Amino acid sequence: MSFMSSLSLANNKNRTATWALIGAAALILSAAMGVRQTFGLFIGPFSFDRGLPVTLIAFAIALHNLVWGFAQPFAGAAADRYGAAPVVATGAATFAAGLALAAAATSGWMLVLGLGLLVGIGISCTSFGVVLATVGRVASPQTRSVAMGLASAGGSLGQVLMVPFAQELRVHAGVAASLYGLAFVLLLAAPLGIVLDRASRQRTHAPADGTHEEHAQPASMPLRETLAYATRHRGYRLLTLGFFTCGFQLAFIATHLPGYLMLCHMPVGLGATALALIGLFNMIGSWGCGWLGGRLRQHHVLAWLYLIRGGAIALFVLLPTTTVSVVAFAAVMGLTWLGTVPLTNGLIAKVFGTRHLGTLFGVVFLSHQLGSFLGAWLGGYVFDTTGSYSLIWGATAIAGLVAALLHFPIDDRPVTEASLVSA
């Protein structure tokens, strides 16, 4: 067999393994992120049917964001070391157990333990820090941003499907049946981590196009030295601070948009429709942001994304609330929803390499989840104390401008191993 024939066969094998990896990643993210997207649908039923205060329910949802953030670096490190299969399986089972406990909850502490603690641990093992980090390690530098964008876009399918699925189950069979159904979906996703690891092993180390890495990456540096340098890197700190805004905005909207629309006397079910539309347009946005990140400087794309999101929030609050404005708002939010994730992952990989990508992204993601905690909890607290969401809507809009100003000056030059050693 000639050299060219061997190279073509290897490239075909690489492409097949990469597509299998992207498919498995998309299915895992569909289950995890799709189920999470439904939580806002349960605030009203838990409050009215079980007599729990909105603040407590919002705290449980906020807590899972906080636990997710603190657990993410550890989940990412475990996947970096042991592979995705055991981490994803453990996370999916824990996530399902948390939903089952919430379904049976008769008191506030059961809801907080299930929907807060267990769901937070479970989602840290089945979301971006584990799944997209695996994709980032396998894809070549030239295709990394696009590959992660495709996985994120495929994962958005779950956001489109899970919201109406949960809504229909809740309406016709009750809250408990709906949560049990979502738990079953997560158990179906548990074995898919095996596909991630198998595709990673099948994929040869050389990129499919025969090129090499664009720069010398710190592949041999221990985690402690890499992490210590990253925390001193100005761009890494700015990225971490900016990602706080993403979590704050998304958690508030996902948790409280249905309740806000009810206060505005919008049609029943419009909140669920808006969340599903966000998931639908997120498919386009995630792929589009990944595509742009492969052609433009990723931190510039992130900055413009935050500006657009902040402007859309401001217009939505200032203009009259109608069905058309809700649909338009959901579309814009979807286009800018999770496109930040492949861009942020890709930027970290570009600057620091991919060996410790799961851990380095996990640290940045902790900031995201601190913002998520505040967005979800403060939304409930502000509403309970003022009877309105106006203050928190204003904060989410202003946060978009702040995040953009943090991202524009990021230094995205790759860090070499020599830089780490001399630091």
C-alpha positions in Angstrom: 0.0 0.0 0.0 1.4 3.4 -1.0 2.1 6.2 1.5 -0.8 8.3 0.1 -3.2 5.4 0.4 -2.2 4.8 4.0 -2.6 8.5 4.8 -6.0 8.6 3.2 -7.1 5.5 5.2 -5.8 7.1 8.4 -7.6 10.4 7.6 -10.9 8.5 7.0 -10.5 6.7 10.3 -9.8 10.0 12.0 -12.9 11.6 10.5 -15.1 8.7 11.4 -13.9 8.7 15.0 -14.3 12.5 15.2 -17.9 12.4 14.0 -18.7 9.5 16.4 -17.2 11.7 19.2 -19.3 14.7 18.2 -22.4 12.6 18.0 -22.0 11.1 21.4 -21.1 14.5 22.9 -24.2 16.0 21.4 -26.4 13.3 22.9 -25.0 13.6 26.4 -25.3 17.4 26.3 -28.8 17.1 24.9 -29.8 15.0 27.9 -28.1 17.1 30.6 -28.7 20.6 29.3 -32.2 19.8 28.0 -33.3 18.5 31.4 -31.8 21.5 33.1 -33.6 23.8 30.8 -37.0 22.6 32.2 -36.5 23.7 35.8 -38.2 27.0 35.4 -41.4 25.1 34.5 -41.6 23.6 38.0 -41.4 26.8 40.1 -45.1 27.5 39.9 -46.3 24.0 40.6 -43.9 23.5 43.5 -45.1 26.8 45.0 -48.9 26.4 44.4 -49.2 22.6 44.8 -46.7 21.9 47.6 -46.8 25.3 49.4 -43.1 26.0 49.0 -42.0 29.7 48.8 -40.6 30.9 45.5 -37.4 32.0 47.2 -36.8 28.4 48.4 -37.4 26.9 45.0 -35.2 29.5 43.4 -32.5 28.8 46.0 -32.6 25.0 45.2 -32.2 25.8 41.5 -29.5 28.3 42.2 -27.7 25.9 44.5 -27.3 23.3 41.7 -25.6 26.0 39.7 -23.2 26.7 42.6 -22.5 23.0 43.3 -22.0 22.5 39.6 -19.4 25.2 39.5 -17.4 24.0 42.5 -17.6 20.4 41.3 -16.6 21.1 37.7 -12.9 21.4 38.1 -12.8 18.1 39.9 -15.0 16.4 37.3 -12.9 17.8 34.5 -9.7 16.7 36.2 -11.2 13.2 36.7 -12.1 13.0 33.0 -8.6 14.3 32.0 -7.0 11.4 34.0 -9.5 8.5 33.8 -11.5 9.2 30.7 -15.1 10.3 30.2 -16.9 7.0 30.6 -16.8 6.6 34.4 -17.4 10.3 35.0 -20.4 10.5 32.6 -22.0 7.3 34.0 -21.6 8.5 37.6 -22.9 11.9 36.8 -25.9 10.7 34.9 -26.9 8.4 37.7 -26.4 11.2 40.3 -28.4 13.6 38.2 -31.3 11.1 37.9 -31.2 10.4 41.6 -31.5 14.2 42.3 -34.6 14.5 40.1 -36.2 11.5 41.7 -35.7 12.9 45.1 -37.2 16.3 44.0 -40.1 14.4 42.5 -40.8 12.8 45.9 -40.0 16.0 47.9 -42.5 16.8 50.6 -40.3 19.4 52.3 -37.9 22.1 51.4 -34.8 20.3 52.5 -35.6 17.3 50.2 -36.0 19.7 47.3 -32.7 21.4 48.1 -30.9 18.1 48.4 -32.3 16.7 45.2 -32.6 19.6 42.9 -29.7 21.5 44.4 -26.9 19.2 45.6 -27.3 16.0 43.6 -28.3 17.7 40.4 -25.3 20.0 40.7 -22.9 17.1 41.1 -24.5 15.2 38.3 -24.5 17.9 35.7 -20.8 18.8 36.4 -20.0 15.3 35.1 -22.3 15.4 32.0 -21.8 18.8 30.6 -19.2 21.1 29.0 -16.2 20.6 31.3 -16.1 16.9 30.6 -17.8 16.5 27.2 -16.5 19.4 25.3 -13.0 19.1 26.8 -12.9 15.6 25.3 -13.9 16.9 21.9 -11.3 19.7 22.2 -8.5 17.2 22.9 -9.3 15.1 19.9 -10.0 17.7 17.2 -7.1 19.4 15.5 -6.4 23.1 16.2 -7.8 24.0 12.8 -11.1 22.3 13.4 -11.4 22.5 17.2 -13.7 25.5 17.5 -16.0 24.2 14.8 -16.1 20.7 16.3 -17.0 22.0 19.8 -19.6 24.3 18.2 -21.2 21.3 16.4 -21.3 19.3 19.6 -22.9 22.2 21.5 -25.4 22.8 18.6 -26.3 19.1 18.6 -26.7 19.3 22.4 -29.2 22.1 22.0 -31.6 19.5 20.4 -32.3 18.4 24.0 -33.3 21.9 24.9 -35.8 21.9 22.1 -37.3 18.5 22.9 -37.1 18.3 26.7 -39.1 21.4 27.5 -42.3 20.4 25.7 -41.8 16.8 26.9 -41.6 17.9 30.5 -44.5 20.3 30.0 -46.8 17.7 28.5 -45.9 15.2 31.2 -46.5 17.8 34.0 -49.9 18.8 32.6 -51.2 15.3 32.0 -49.5 13.3 34.7 -48.2 15.7 37.3 -44.9 17.1 38.5 -43.6 13.9 39.9 -44.2 11.9 36.7 -42.5 14.7 34.7 -39.4 14.6 36.9 -39.3 10.8 36.8 -39.5 10.9 33.0 -36.6 13.3 32.9 -34.6 11.1 35.2 -35.1 8.1 32.8 -33.7 10.2 29.9 -30.5 10.8 31.9 -30.1 7.1 32.6 -30.3 6.4 28.9 -27.4 8.8 28.4 -25.2 7.2 31.0 -23.4 4.7 28.7 -22.5 7.3 26.1 -19.3 8.2 27.8 -17.9 4.8 26.6 -18.4 6.1 23.0 -16.5 9.3 23.9 -13.5 7.3 25.1 -13.6 4.8 22.3 -13.7 7.5 19.7 -10.8 9.2 21.5 -8.7 6.1 21.3 -9.5 5.4 17.7 -8.6 8.9 16.6 -4.9 9.1 15.8 -2.9 11.9 17.3 -2.1 13.5 14.0 -4.7 15.9 12.6 -6.8 14.6 9.7 -5.3 17.1 7.3 -1.8 16.0 8.0 -0.7 19.3 9.7 0.7 19.7 13.1 -0.2 21.8 16.1 0.0 25.5 15.5 2.3 26.1 18.4 4.3 24.4 21.0 1.8 23.5 23.7 2.7 22.8 27.4 1.8 19.2 26.9 4.4 17.8 29.4 3.8 20.3 32.2 2.2 19.1 35.4 -1.2 20.4 36.3 -0.1 22.4 39.3 2.4 24.4 37.3 0.0 25.0 34.4 -2.8 26.0 36.8 -0.5 28.4 38.8 0.6 30.1 35.6 -3.0 30.4 34.3 -4.2 32.1 37.4 -1.4 34.7 36.9 -2.3 35.1 33.2 -4.2 38.4 32.7 -6.3 37.0 29.8 -7.3 34.0 31.8 -8.4 36.2 34.7 -10.4 38.4 32.4 -12.0 35.4 30.8 -12.9 34.0 34.2 -14.5 37.3 35.3 -16.4 37.7 32.0 -17.9 34.2 32.2 -19.6 35.2 35.4 -21.9 37.4 33.4 -22.9 34.5 31.1 -24.0 32.4 34.1 -25.8 35.3 35.7 -27.9 36.2 32.6 -28.7 32.6 31.5 -29.7 31.3 34.9 -32.0 34.3 35.6 -33.7 34.0 32.2 -34.1 30.2 32.2 -35.4 30.2 35.8 -37.7 33.2 35.9 -38.8 34.0 32.3 -41.9 31.8 32.5 -42.9 33.5 35.8 -42.2 36.9 34.4 -44.4 36.2 31.4 -47.3 35.1 33.6 -47.0 38.5 35.5 -47.2 40.2 32.1 -50.5 38.3 31.4 -49.1 36.5 28.5 -50.8 33.3 27.2 -50.4 30.2 29.3 -47.6 28.0 27.9 -45.8 30.9 26.3 -43.0 30.5 28.8 -42.4 26.9 27.8 -42.5 27.9 24.1 -39.9 30.7 24.8 -37.6 28.2 26.5 -38.0 25.7 23.6 -37.3 28.5 21.1 -34.2 29.4 23.0 -33.0 25.9 22.6 -33.9 25.8 18.9 -32.0 29.0 18.0 -29.2 27.9 20.3 -28.5 25.1 17.8 -27.8 27.7 15.1 -26.0 30.0 17.6 -23.7 27.4 19.0 -22.6 26.2 15.5 -22.3 29.8 14.3 -20.2 30.9 17.2 -17.9 27.8 16.7 -17.6 28.6 13.0 -16.8 32.3 13.8 -14.3 31.2 16.4 -12.4 29.2 13.8 -12.1 32.3 11.6 -12.0 35.3 13.9 -10.3 36.0 17.2 -12.4 34.2 19.8 -12.3 36.8 22.5 -13.6 39.4 20.0 -16.5 37.2 19.1 -17.2 36.7 22.8 -17.2 40.4 23.4 -19.7 41.2 20.6 -21.9 38.3 21.8 -22.2 39.8 25.2 -23.0 43.2 23.8 -25.8 41.8 21.6 -27.2 39.8 24.5 -27.2 42.8 26.8 -28.8 45.1 24.2 -31.5 42.5 23.5 -32.3 42.2 27.2 -32.6 46.0 27.5 -34.9 46.3 24.5 -37.1 43.4 25.8 -37.7 45.1 29.1 -38.2 48.6 27.8 -40.5 47.8 24.9 -44.1 46.5 25.4 -44.3 42.8 26.1 -46.2 41.0 23.4 -46.2 37.5 21.9 -44.1 38.8 19.0 -41.6 40.5 21.3 -41.2 37.3 23.4 -40.6 35.2 20.3 -38.0 37.7 19.0 -36.3 37.9 22.4 -36.2 34.1 22.6 -34.6 33.9 19.2 -31.9 36.4 19.9 -31.2 34.8 23.3 -30.9 31.4 21.6 -28.5 32.7 19.0 -26.2 34.0 21.9 -27.1 31.4 24.5 -24.4 28.8 24.7 -22.1 30.0 21.9 -19.9 31.3 24.7 -18.9 27.7 25.7 -17.1 26.5 22.5 -15.5 29.9 22.2 -14.3 29.9 25.8 -13.1 26.3 25.6 -11.4 27.0 22.3 -9.7 30.1 23.6 -8.3 28.2 26.6 -7.1 25.4 24.4 -5.4 28.0 22.0 -3.5 29.7 24.9 -2.7 26.8 27.2 -3.0 23.6 25.1 -5.4 20.7 25.6 -3.7 18.4 28.2 -5.4 20.1 31.2 -8.3 21.6 29.2 -11.0 20.0 31.4 -9.5 21.4 34.6 -8.7 24.9 33.2 -12.1 25.2 31.8 -13.6 23.9 35.1 -12.0 26.8 37.0 -13.3 29.4 34.5 -16.7 27.7 34.7 -16.8 28.0 38.5 -17.1 31.8 37.9 -19.9 31.1 35.4 -21.8 29.1 38.1 -21.3 31.7 40.8 -23.1 34.0 38.4 -25.7 31.4 37.8 -26.3 31.0 41.5 -26.8 34.7 41.9 -29.0 35.0 38.8 -31.4 32.3 39.8 -31.5 33.1 43.5 -31.6 36.9 43.3 -34.4 36.7 40.8 -36.6 34.9 43.4 -35.3 37.2 46.2 -35.9 40.4 44.3 -39.4 39.3 43.3 -40.4 38.2 46.8 -39.1 41.5 48.3 -40.3 44.0 45.6 -43.0 42.2 43.7 -41.2 42.9 40.5 -38.3 41.6 38.3 -37.4 45.1 37.1 -34.2 45.5 39.1 -32.7 42.1 38.1 -33.6 42.7 34.4 -31.6 45.9 34.6 -28.7 44.2 36.2 -28.6 41.5 33.5 -28.5 44.1 30.7 -25.7 46.2 32.3 -23.7 43.0 32.9 -23.6 42.4 29.2 -21.7 45.6 28.6 -19.3 44.9 31.5 -18.5 41.5 30.1 -17.8 42.9 26.6 -15.3 45.4 28.1 -13.6 42.6 29.9 -13.2 40.4 26.8 -11.9 42.9 24.2 -8.4 43.3 25.8 -7.7 39.6 26.4 -4.3 38.5 25.1 -4.8 35.3 23.1 -1.2 34.5 22.2 -0.3 30.9 22.8 1.7 30.1 25.9 4.7 27.9 25.2 6.2 25.4 27.7 9.2 27.7 28.0 7.0 30.4 29.2 5.5 28.2 31.9 9.0 27.1 33.1 10.3 30.6 33.4 7.2 32.0 35.0 
